[in-house]
Amino acid sequence: MKEGNGSKKRSVLTKENKRTRTKSKILKGTVIGVLVIPLFFGWSTPAPKGTSYAGPPSAVSDIRLLYDLTYRKEQETIHEQRILKEQLNMIREAKEFIVADLFLYNDYYNTAAGGYPDSTRQMTEALIARKKEVKDLNVYLITDEINNSYREDMNEQFQLLEENGITVIITDLSKVRDSNPLYSVYYRAYFRHLGQGKEGWLSNPFGDNGPKVNVRNYLRLLNFKANHRKVLITDQAAMVSSANPHDASSYHSNIAFQFRGAAAVSLLESEKAVASFSGTEIIGIEYRYDPADLRANTSVAVLTEDKIRDAILDSLKHTEEGDEVMLGMFYLSHREIIDELLAAAKRGVSVRVVLDPNKDAFGFEKSGIPNRQTAAELTEQSGGTIQVRWYLTQGEQYHAKILGIHKKNETILIGGSANYTRRNLDNYNMETDLLVKVGAEDPLAGEFREYFDRIWYNRDGIYTGDFSEYEDDSLWKVLVYRFQEKTGLGTF
């Protein structure tokens, strides 16, 4: 009897152990599924239809380089601002349509850091005024949800625009690839269904004069994805720039191309695609131009997303001894571009780089990542043949994104919204640049050289300082920057 009871007990224990093991396997499988399945879908999200676009090389009737500069002269801070003024003029001259795609469009900032020009309000008022003057004017503003602080409610500027018959399109970022996949895959799978909410009790991350936000808004922010474009198109002209009509960005140093002609047709088509995947069809408007009115020996191509990267790499690869490369950039960390700059220098190409020191961000202090680490790498690995200077910012940013390549018979200019980082160039953020090719003696080539040499050599003011002013070869920061660049777990 004792032996039989023992056998029964062993049998019961064996069944219990099997059930326990089965439950453990199911639990492990569930945990693995919860963690792994979202990763698969997050890494494989395709770019939205109509993005990653390379327009055909097109003619233009005129094109010019514009820029904003903040600098010191005789102990005084000077703000040269041209881009917003030209944007406002374009709006005032529109007769049939206006399509704008602008990343930062809000008046939020930390008031303790001081006041700023009311750039956002100026553009809002200009759009509304023109719409009232021309009743049949079609006006669309495409923008990023950052301006709503990731809340459901539209900010005050957007509300005013919509009340006056202007269509505001918030880019559907759920259609955009995850630049921060190690976080975003889980946000997509488990948190986005919670919504954004309307009530807030936490400080606004973009300024103490902004609306209160909640935890769900912060969770949405941490995806670090954006429609980062800065485009303005009317029936009269077009502009691609690095500038935002954003109060706290008003004193940044920026660049822009303003132009007319066939290239504007491609630019408009690229913006219609964004509106479409965001739920609004822009119909009934077309950009028309006079094919007889063309600028000689000029080619302009509209590039978006990773097509910008491809053009940069191709242009740098085809440089040779005697050519000049001039780069002005807010963020520089893209590995392939860094490698091509170093390779060009080894071939005898002159390479000069002006970088923002990455120390200022709307009243907050930054660590210098990634530019200081990139600059140290370029300087050291080129043996000093790549020259780097820092733009001497005073709370604002050197926010330009422009590459110039001077060859014997041709000058290539690539500029617009895209920083040279993985997030900006590898089909994550939405970006727009122009690829412009003109003769080496063309006035536009001269305008760019005049701009770059002005800030490089501190002509008529103090713009830039030597590499040693912000030199930083900290190994720890190098590791942090390379990790953030590779994974997307950072803000650049």
GUNULO-19663 format. One line per field, with one value per residue (C-alpha): residue in three letters; x negated, y negated, z; residue number from 1. Coordinates in Angstrom, 2 decimals. Layout:
gulo	ALA, ...;
c1	X, ...;
c2	Y, ...;
c3	Z, ...;
lumlum	NUM, ...;
//
This chain:
gulo	MET, LYS, GLU, GLY, ASN, GLY, SER, LYS, LYS, ARG, SER, VAL, LEU, THR, LYS, GLU, ASN, LYS, ARG, THR, ARG, THR, LYS, SER, LYS, ILE, LEU, LYS, GLY, THR, VAL, ILE, GLY, VAL, LEU, VAL, ILE, PRO, LEU, PHE, PHE, GLY, TRP, SER, THR, PRO, ALA, PRO, LYS, GLY, THR, SER, TYR, ALA, GLY, PRO, PRO, SER, ALA, VAL, SER, ASP, ILE, ARG, LEU, LEU, TYR, ASP, LEU, THR, TYR, ARG, LYS, GLU, GLN, GLU, THR, ILE, HIS, GLU, GLN, ARG, ILE, LEU, LYS, GLU, GLN, LEU, ASN, MET, ILE, ARG, GLU, ALA, LYS, GLU, PHE, ILE, VAL, ALA, ASP, LEU, PHE, LEU, TYR, ASN, ASP, TYR, TYR, ASN, THR, ALA, ALA, GLY, GLY, TYR, PRO, ASP, SER, THR, ARG, GLN, MET, THR, GLU, ALA, LEU, ILE, ALA, ARG, LYS, LYS, GLU, VAL, LYS, ASP, LEU, ASN, VAL, TYR, LEU, ILE, THR, ASP, GLU, ILE, ASN, ASN, SER, TYR, ARG, GLU, ASP, MET, ASN, GLU, GLN, PHE, GLN, LEU, LEU, GLU, GLU, ASN, GLY, ILE, THR, VAL, ILE, ILE, THR, ASP, LEU, SER, LYS, VAL, ARG, ASP, SER, ASN, PRO, LEU, TYR, SER, VAL, TYR, TYR, ARG, ALA, TYR, PHE, ARG, HIS, LEU, GLY, GLN, GLY, LYS, GLU, GLY, TRP, LEU, SER, ASN, PRO, PHE, GLY, ASP, ASN, GLY, PRO, LYS, VAL, ASN, VAL, ARG, ASN, TYR, LEU, ARG, LEU, LEU, ASN, PHE, LYS, ALA, ASN, HIS, ARG, LYS, VAL, LEU, ILE, THR, ASP, GLN, ALA, ALA, MET, VAL, SER, SER, ALA, ASN, PRO, HIS, ASP, ALA, SER, SER, TYR, HIS, SER, ASN, ILE, ALA, PHE, GLN, PHE, ARG, GLY, ALA, ALA, ALA, VAL, SER, LEU, LEU, GLU, SER, GLU, LYS, ALA, VAL, ALA, SER, PHE, SER, GLY, THR, GLU, ILE, ILE, GLY, ILE, GLU, TYR, ARG, TYR, ASP, PRO, ALA, ASP, LEU, ARG, ALA, ASN, THR, SER, VAL, ALA, VAL, LEU, THR, GLU, ASP, LYS, ILE, ARG, ASP, ALA, ILE, LEU, ASP, SER, LEU, LYS, HIS, THR, GLU, GLU, GLY, ASP, GLU, VAL, MET, LEU, GLY, MET, PHE, TYR, LEU, SER, HIS, ARG, GLU, ILE, ILE, ASP, GLU, LEU, LEU, ALA, ALA, ALA, LYS, ARG, GLY, VAL, SER, VAL, ARG, VAL, VAL, LEU, ASP, PRO, ASN, LYS, ASP, ALA, PHE, GLY, PHE, GLU, LYS, SER, GLY, ILE, PRO, ASN, ARG, GLN, THR, ALA, ALA, GLU, LEU, THR, GLU, GLN, SER, GLY, GLY, THR, ILE, GLN, VAL, ARG, TRP, TYR, LEU, THR, GLN, GLY, GLU, GLN, TYR, HIS, ALA, LYS, ILE, LEU, GLY, ILE, HIS, LYS, LYS, ASN, GLU, THR, ILE, LEU, ILE, GLY, GLY, SER, ALA, ASN, TYR, THR, ARG, ARG, ASN, LEU, ASP, ASN, TYR, ASN, MET, GLU, THR, ASP, LEU, LEU, VAL, LYS, VAL, GLY, ALA, GLU, ASP, PRO, LEU, ALA, GLY, GLU, PHE, ARG, GLU, TYR, PHE, ASP, ARG, ILE, TRP, TYR, ASN, ARG, ASP, GLY, ILE, TYR, THR, GLY, ASP, PHE, SER, GLU, TYR, GLU, ASP, ASP, SER, LEU, TRP, LYS, VAL, LEU, VAL, TYR, ARG, PHE, GLN, GLU, LYS, THR, GLY, LEU, GLY, THR, PHE;
c1	0.00, -2.79, -4.53, -1.28, -0.68, -4.24, -3.70, -0.51, -2.29, -5.14, -2.60, -0.77, -4.06, -5.13, -1.84, -2.17, -5.78, -4.67, -1.90, -4.36, -6.86, -4.10, -2.93, -6.53, -7.02, -3.79, -4.83, -8.29, -6.81, -4.36, -7.09, -9.30, -6.38, -5.53, -9.16, -10.20, -7.15, -6.88, -10.62, -10.07, -7.33, -9.11, -12.34, -10.49, -8.06, -8.21, -8.48, -5.12, -4.17, -5.49, -8.41, -12.06, -11.67, -14.20, -12.72, -14.18, -16.89, -14.78, -15.14, -14.39, -13.78, -15.64, -17.19, -18.94, -20.58, -19.21, -20.62, -20.09, -23.08, -23.54, -27.03, -29.08, -30.39, -32.09, -30.69, -27.17, -25.02, -23.71, -20.74, -20.55, -17.20, -16.07, -14.32, -11.13, -10.79, -10.92, -8.45, -6.02, -6.49, -5.75, -2.54, -1.48, -2.04, -0.19, 2.82, 4.02, 2.53, 0.12, -1.25, -3.59, -5.24, -6.89, -8.32, -8.31, -5.31, -4.60, -5.41, -6.42, -9.69, -11.14, -10.37, -13.23, -15.66, -14.41, -12.03, -12.00, -10.49, -6.91, -7.82, -4.97, -2.33, -3.73, -3.30, 0.15, 1.32, -0.16, 1.62, 4.95, 4.65, 3.92, 6.76, 9.14, 7.83, 8.11, 11.27, 10.59, 7.00, 6.32, 4.07, 2.67, 0.28, -1.34, -3.13, -4.33, -2.46, -5.29, -3.55, -0.55, -2.91, -1.73, 1.75, 5.05, 5.87, 4.57, 2.34, 3.69, 2.00, 3.57, 6.98, 6.80, 5.77, 8.61, 11.16, 10.15, 10.53, 6.96, 6.49, 4.03, 2.71, 0.95, -1.43, -0.40, -3.64, -2.24, -2.95, -6.57, -9.36, -10.54, -13.85, -13.96, -12.81, -13.96, -11.32, -8.83, -8.02, -6.64, -4.92, -3.17, -2.16, -1.11, -0.87, 0.44, 3.91, 4.12, 4.52, 3.14, 5.67, 6.75, 6.07, 2.52, 0.74, -2.94, -5.23, -5.39, -8.77, -8.99, -8.40, -6.80, -4.31, -2.99, 0.05, -0.29, -0.81, -0.30, -2.28, -0.77, -2.11, -5.61, -5.37, -4.50, -7.37, -9.92, -9.40, -11.77, -10.24, -9.27, -8.20, -11.26, -10.66, -10.76, -8.99, -6.87, -5.24, -2.92, -1.74, -4.47, -7.58, -8.97, -11.41, -13.31, -15.10, -16.54, -14.49, -11.37, -8.77, -9.15, -9.62, -12.47, -14.26, -14.07, -17.75, -19.17, -21.56, -19.89, -19.99, -17.32, -16.92, -14.17, -13.33, -10.80, -10.38, -9.91, -11.55, -8.62, -6.33, -8.29, -8.31, -4.54, -4.06, -6.27, -4.08, -0.83, -2.11, -2.54, 0.94, 2.38, 0.95, 1.99, 5.62, 6.07, 5.98, 4.65, 6.48, 7.21, 3.91, 0.96, -2.24, -2.56, -5.69, -6.90, -9.18, -10.72, -11.93, -14.82, -18.07, -21.07, -23.26, -21.28, -19.84, -17.70, -16.43, -14.09, -15.27, -13.55, -14.58, -17.30, -17.61, -19.34, -21.95, -22.49, -23.13, -25.55, -27.57, -27.65, -28.77, -31.55, -32.74, -33.25, -35.49, -39.13, -42.35, -41.91, -38.19, -36.84, -34.27, -32.58, -30.08, -27.97, -25.98, -23.98, -24.43, -27.13, -27.36, -26.41, -29.12, -29.14, -29.41, -32.24, -34.08, -33.59, -34.87, -38.00, -38.44, -38.08, -40.74, -43.11, -42.61, -43.79, -40.38, -40.21, -37.64, -36.40, -33.63, -31.67, -29.74, -27.42, -29.11, -25.91, -25.84, -22.52, -18.92, -16.18, -17.57, -18.92, -22.61, -23.74, -26.73, -28.37, -27.31, -27.70, -29.57, -32.53, -33.26, -32.84, -35.11, -37.82, -37.60, -37.79, -40.72, -42.72, -42.14, -42.83, -46.04, -44.63, -43.95, -40.22, -39.75, -36.94, -35.67, -32.90, -30.10, -30.23, -26.62, -25.27, -22.20, -20.93, -22.07, -24.02, -21.11, -22.26, -22.41, -24.34, -27.09, -29.00, -31.39, -33.42, -34.91, -36.82, -33.74, -30.82, -29.53, -27.20, -25.04, -22.90, -20.82, -17.54, -16.18, -18.35, -21.05, -23.74, -22.65, -21.14, -17.73, -17.69, -19.16, -18.32, -14.60, -13.31, -12.58, -10.84, -13.22, -13.49, -16.69, -17.57, -20.44, -21.57, -24.17, -25.52, -28.65, -31.73, -31.54, -27.77, -26.62, -24.93, -28.26, -29.75, -26.97, -27.63, -31.39, -30.85, -28.55, -30.92, -34.10, -32.36, -31.73, -34.98, -37.26, -35.11, -34.61, -32.71, -32.02, -32.85, -31.10, -33.42, -36.23, -39.11, -38.66, -40.45, -37.65, -35.33, -37.75, -36.53, -37.98, -36.29, -36.14, -32.97, -31.16, -32.36, -30.83, -27.58, -27.33, -28.07, -25.49, -22.84, -23.55, -23.29, -20.17, -18.20, -18.12, -18.93, -17.58, -19.86;
c2	0.00, -2.42, -1.64, -2.26, -5.55, -6.60, -5.80, -7.87, -10.79, -10.59, -10.49, -13.55, -15.42, -14.51, -15.88, -19.03, -19.47, -19.05, -21.60, -23.98, -23.54, -24.02, -27.20, -28.40, -27.76, -29.56, -32.50, -32.65, -32.38, -35.15, -37.43, -36.72, -37.38, -40.64, -41.78, -40.37, -40.63, -44.44, -44.69, -42.88, -45.21, -48.33, -47.70, -46.82, -49.76, -51.09, -54.79, -56.37, -56.51, -59.61, -60.12, -59.24, -61.30, -62.54, -64.98, -65.26, -67.87, -70.85, -74.35, -77.48, -81.03, -82.42, -81.20, -82.94, -82.06, -83.74, -83.54, -84.73, -85.49, -86.35, -87.63, -90.10, -93.40, -96.03, -94.52, -94.52, -91.53, -91.86, -89.93, -89.86, -88.29, -87.90, -84.54, -85.29, -88.65, -86.92, -84.26, -87.00, -88.73, -85.46, -85.09, -88.69, -88.14, -84.82, -84.91, -81.32, -79.09, -78.77, -75.41, -75.52, -72.58, -73.89, -71.89, -74.37, -76.71, -77.85, -80.60, -78.42, -79.05, -79.43, -83.03, -83.14, -82.91, -86.23, -87.36, -86.64, -88.24, -87.15, -85.23, -82.74, -85.42, -87.38, -84.41, -83.59, -87.15, -87.27, -84.05, -85.21, -88.67, -87.27, -84.78, -87.65, -89.71, -86.86, -84.93, -82.05, -81.58, -77.96, -77.85, -74.69, -74.43, -71.03, -70.72, -68.48, -67.46, -68.84, -72.21, -70.85, -69.57, -66.08, -66.90, -66.42, -70.12, -72.42, -75.24, -78.79, -79.65, -76.69, -77.44, -81.00, -79.71, -77.21, -79.78, -81.87, -79.17, -77.86, -74.09, -72.84, -69.32, -67.56, -65.04, -61.45, -60.31, -56.82, -56.31, -57.44, -54.99, -54.71, -56.51, -55.31, -51.72, -50.31, -52.54, -53.19, -49.55, -49.16, -52.54, -51.52, -48.15, -49.04, -52.78, -54.65, -53.15, -55.18, -58.31, -61.75, -63.14, -66.75, -67.47, -68.15, -68.75, -68.47, -71.26, -71.76, -70.48, -73.30, -76.31, -77.52, -79.57, -76.45, -74.39, -71.75, -68.19, -64.69, -61.45, -60.24, -63.32, -62.67, -59.04, -60.23, -62.74, -60.01, -58.53, -61.30, -61.35, -64.39, -66.01, -68.24, -69.98, -73.74, -74.45, -77.31, -77.23, -79.76, -80.17, -82.84, -81.25, -78.55, -78.31, -75.46, -76.44, -75.43, -78.08, -77.68, -80.46, -79.74, -82.45, -80.77, -80.04, -83.63, -84.46, -81.23, -81.46, -79.73, -79.34, -79.18, -78.83, -80.92, -80.09, -80.02, -77.55, -73.87, -72.62, -74.09, -71.58, -68.70, -70.45, -70.82, -67.15, -66.09, -68.09, -66.73, -63.26, -64.25, -65.75, -62.62, -60.07, -62.40, -62.25, -65.38, -65.56, -68.80, -69.08, -71.80, -73.65, -73.47, -75.46, -77.02, -78.56, -80.02, -77.45, -80.25, -82.08, -79.89, -80.54, -79.42, -76.46, -75.78, -72.49, -72.11, -68.82, -68.40, -65.71, -64.26, -61.83, -59.31, -60.69, -63.67, -61.33, -59.62, -62.95, -64.08, -60.87, -60.81, -64.44, -63.91, -60.68, -62.52, -65.23, -65.25, -67.08, -70.81, -70.80, -72.63, -71.33, -73.83, -72.54, -74.53, -72.28, -72.20, -68.44, -66.29, -62.63, -60.44, -57.81, -57.49, -61.24, -61.49, -58.72, -60.49, -63.80, -62.03, -60.22, -63.49, -65.15, -62.26, -62.84, -66.42, -68.08, -71.22, -70.58, -73.35, -72.76, -75.24, -73.57, -74.60, -73.78, -72.08, -74.00, -75.91, -74.74, -77.26, -78.23, -74.79, -73.85, -70.93, -68.59, -69.24, -65.85, -64.99, -67.85, -68.15, -64.44, -64.49, -67.52, -65.81, -62.75, -64.77, -66.83, -63.93, -61.38, -63.89, -65.03, -68.53, -68.83, -69.05, -72.43, -72.95, -76.20, -76.72, -79.19, -81.33, -81.12, -83.27, -81.31, -80.86, -78.13, -77.91, -76.08, -76.06, -72.87, -73.51, -71.83, -73.57, -71.83, -74.01, -72.16, -73.49, -74.01, -73.51, -74.37, -71.99, -73.25, -71.00, -72.70, -72.65, -71.11, -68.01, -67.69, -65.14, -62.45, -58.98, -60.29, -63.03, -61.12, -57.43, -57.68, -58.36, -62.09, -63.81, -66.28, -68.43, -69.71, -71.11, -69.85, -72.86, -72.75, -75.89, -76.93, -77.66, -81.36, -81.65, -84.49, -81.94, -80.15, -83.50, -84.24, -80.99, -81.55, -85.09, -83.74, -80.96, -83.05, -85.81, -83.56, -81.61, -84.64, -86.82, -89.53, -92.56, -90.82, -87.91, -84.72, -81.76, -80.63, -78.15, -74.42, -74.63, -76.76, -73.76, -70.89, -67.79, -64.30, -62.68, -58.90, -58.61, -61.19, -59.48, -56.22, -57.96, -59.73, -56.59, -54.62, -57.31, -57.64, -53.89, -53.22, -56.46, -56.80, -60.50, -63.80, -64.28;
c3	0.00, 0.86, -2.44, -4.35, -2.57, -3.40, -7.08, -7.13, -5.46, -7.99, -10.81, -9.45, -9.01, -12.56, -13.97, -11.89, -13.08, -16.68, -16.23, -14.56, -17.39, -19.96, -18.25, -18.07, -21.79, -22.63, -20.45, -22.02, -25.50, -24.74, -23.38, -26.39, -28.73, -26.98, -27.29, -30.68, -32.94, -32.65, -33.46, -36.75, -37.88, -36.58, -38.48, -41.68, -41.93, -45.53, -46.34, -47.31, -50.97, -52.69, -50.31, -50.99, -54.14, -56.69, -59.15, -62.65, -63.23, -64.25, -65.58, -63.59, -64.68, -61.71, -58.48, -55.61, -52.33, -49.21, -45.70, -42.13, -39.93, -36.26, -35.42, -33.41, -34.71, -32.55, -29.33, -30.76, -31.76, -35.31, -36.71, -40.51, -41.36, -44.94, -45.24, -43.28, -45.06, -48.43, -47.29, -46.23, -49.60, -51.40, -49.41, -50.18, -53.91, -54.22, -56.54, -56.85, -54.15, -51.24, -50.05, -47.06, -45.32, -42.14, -39.25, -36.34, -36.35, -32.80, -30.32, -27.36, -25.55, -22.07, -21.18, -18.65, -21.58, -22.94, -25.65, -29.37, -32.47, -33.14, -36.32, -36.05, -35.62, -38.57, -40.88, -39.51, -40.04, -43.55, -44.56, -43.14, -44.69, -48.15, -47.88, -47.07, -50.00, -52.52, -51.67, -54.10, -52.88, -51.91, -48.84, -47.24, -44.31, -43.81, -40.50, -37.69, -34.55, -32.42, -32.77, -30.89, -28.17, -29.22, -27.91, -29.74, -29.64, -32.37, -31.18, -31.25, -34.55, -36.34, -34.88, -36.26, -39.68, -39.87, -38.67, -41.68, -44.31, -44.39, -44.33, -41.70, -42.32, -39.44, -40.97, -40.17, -38.55, -37.98, -41.71, -41.34, -40.54, -36.93, -36.46, -32.85, -33.38, -30.04, -28.45, -31.23, -31.96, -28.45, -28.56, -31.77, -30.38, -26.85, -26.11, -29.14, -28.58, -25.37, -27.51, -26.75, -24.30, -23.87, -20.19, -19.07, -15.78, -16.74, -17.96, -21.70, -22.98, -25.55, -23.33, -20.13, -22.16, -23.89, -22.81, -20.12, -21.36, -19.99, -19.84, -23.12, -24.88, -23.56, -24.65, -28.15, -28.18, -27.44, -30.90, -32.11, -35.58, -37.59, -40.80, -40.80, -44.15, -44.67, -47.97, -49.32, -52.77, -54.38, -57.97, -58.28, -56.73, -54.44, -51.56, -49.89, -46.71, -43.36, -41.51, -39.38, -38.75, -35.04, -32.43, -30.56, -33.87, -35.08, -34.53, -35.98, -38.93, -41.90, -45.70, -48.40, -52.15, -53.74, -57.35, -60.19, -63.02, -63.80, -60.57, -58.61, -60.35, -58.80, -55.42, -55.46, -56.38, -53.47, -51.08, -52.51, -51.59, -47.91, -47.77, -49.38, -46.96, -44.13, -45.24, -47.40, -51.19, -52.63, -55.94, -58.44, -58.11, -60.47, -60.79, -64.28, -65.78, -69.03, -70.73, -72.82, -69.73, -68.57, -66.77, -68.82, -67.80, -64.62, -63.39, -60.25, -58.82, -55.86, -53.45, -50.41, -47.67, -48.62, -52.16, -50.52, -49.04, -52.39, -54.12, -51.40, -51.55, -55.34, -55.51, -52.96, -54.65, -57.93, -56.49, -57.49, -56.74, -57.11, -56.28, -53.23, -50.73, -48.40, -45.84, -43.38, -41.07, -37.85, -37.27, -38.91, -37.91, -40.90, -41.19, -44.99, -45.46, -42.93, -44.80, -48.14, -46.74, -45.49, -48.82, -50.73, -48.57, -49.30, -53.03, -52.65, -52.43, -50.28, -47.53, -45.23, -42.67, -40.53, -37.71, -34.92, -31.57, -30.38, -27.13, -27.33, -27.74, -26.95, -23.57, -22.69, -22.62, -24.81, -24.54, -27.92, -29.31, -32.18, -33.89, -31.53, -31.81, -35.60, -35.89, -33.84, -36.09, -39.32, -38.08, -36.67, -39.43, -42.21, -40.55, -40.40, -44.13, -43.38, -41.73, -39.21, -37.75, -35.20, -35.64, -32.49, -31.39, -28.55, -27.50, -31.05, -33.48, -36.70, -38.29, -41.93, -43.97, -47.17, -49.18, -51.96, -54.34, -56.68, -59.65, -62.65, -64.83, -62.44, -58.99, -57.16, -54.29, -52.08, -49.41, -47.55, -44.37, -43.97, -41.35, -42.19, -39.72, -39.94, -38.87, -41.50, -44.44, -44.10, -44.87, -41.36, -40.97, -43.85, -45.52, -48.66, -50.30, -53.70, -55.87, -57.91, -60.67, -62.35, -64.19, -62.09, -63.00, -62.51, -60.20, -57.90, -57.44, -56.54, -54.06, -52.25, -52.13, -50.85, -48.10, -47.05, -47.17, -45.24, -42.24, -42.65, -42.72, -40.41, -42.99, -41.64, -38.32, -36.01, -37.14, -36.57, -34.31, -34.53, -34.06, -30.70, -29.18, -28.83, -29.33, -27.50, -28.02, -25.02, -25.64, -23.56, -25.69, -28.85, -27.64, -26.70, -30.04, -32.08, -30.07, -30.49, -34.21, -34.75, -32.70, -32.98, -29.18, -29.32, -30.55, -33.60;
lumlum	1, 2, 3, 4, 5, 6, 7, 8, 9, 10, 11, 12, 13, 14, 15, 16, 17, 18, 19, 20, 21, 22, 23, 24, 25, 26, 27, 28, 29, 30, 31, 32, 33, 34, 35, 36, 37, 38, 39, 40, 41, 42, 43, 44, 45, 46, 47, 48, 49, 50, 51, 52, 53, 54, 55, 56, 57, 58, 59, 60, 61, 62, 63, 64, 65, 66, 67, 68, 69, 70, 71, 72, 73, 74, 75, 76, 77, 78, 79, 80, 81, 82, 83, 84, 85, 86, 87, 88, 89, 90, 91, 92, 93, 94, 95, 96, 97, 98, 99, 100, 101, 102, 103, 104, 105, 106, 107, 108, 109, 110, 111, 112, 113, 114, 115, 116, 117, 118, 119, 120, 121, 122, 123, 124, 125, 126, 127, 128, 129, 130, 131, 132, 133, 134, 135, 136, 137, 138, 139, 140, 141, 142, 143, 144, 145, 146, 147, 148, 149, 150, 151, 152, 153, 154, 155, 156, 157, 158, 159, 160, 161, 162, 163, 164, 165, 166, 167, 168, 169, 170, 171, 172, 173, 174, 175, 176, 177, 178, 179, 180, 181, 182, 183, 184, 185, 186, 187, 188, 189, 190, 191, 192, 193, 194, 195, 196, 197, 198, 199, 200, 201, 202, 203, 204, 205, 206, 207, 208, 209, 210, 211, 212, 213, 214, 215, 216, 217, 218, 219, 220, 221, 222, 223, 224, 225, 226, 227, 228, 229, 230, 231, 232, 233, 234, 235, 236, 237, 238, 239, 240, 241, 242, 243, 244, 245, 246, 247, 248, 249, 250, 251, 252, 253, 254, 255, 256, 257, 258, 259, 260, 261, 262, 263, 264, 265, 266, 267, 268, 269, 270, 271, 272, 273, 274, 275, 276, 277, 278, 279, 280, 281, 282, 283, 284, 285, 286, 287, 288, 289, 290, 291, 292, 293, 294, 295, 296, 297, 298, 299, 300, 301, 302, 303, 304, 305, 306, 307, 308, 309, 310, 311, 312, 313, 314, 315, 316, 317, 318, 319, 320, 321, 322, 323, 324, 325, 326, 327, 328, 329, 330, 331, 332, 333, 334, 335, 336, 337, 338, 339, 340, 341, 342, 343, 344, 345, 346, 347, 348, 349, 350, 351, 352, 353, 354, 355, 356, 357, 358, 359, 360, 361, 362, 363, 364, 365, 366, 367, 368, 369, 370, 371, 372, 373, 374, 375, 376, 377, 378, 379, 380, 381, 382, 383, 384, 385, 386, 387, 388, 389, 390, 391, 392, 393, 394, 395, 396, 397, 398, 399, 400, 401, 402, 403, 404, 405, 406, 407, 408, 409, 410, 411, 412, 413, 414, 415, 416, 417, 418, 419, 420, 421, 422, 423, 424, 425, 426, 427, 428, 429, 430, 431, 432, 433, 434, 435, 436, 437, 438, 439, 440, 441, 442, 443, 444, 445, 446, 447, 448, 449, 450, 451, 452, 453, 454, 455, 456, 457, 458, 459, 460, 461, 462, 463, 464, 465, 466, 467, 468, 469, 470, 471, 472, 473, 474, 475, 476, 477, 478, 479, 480, 481, 482, 483, 484, 485, 486, 487, 488, 489, 490, 491, 492;
//
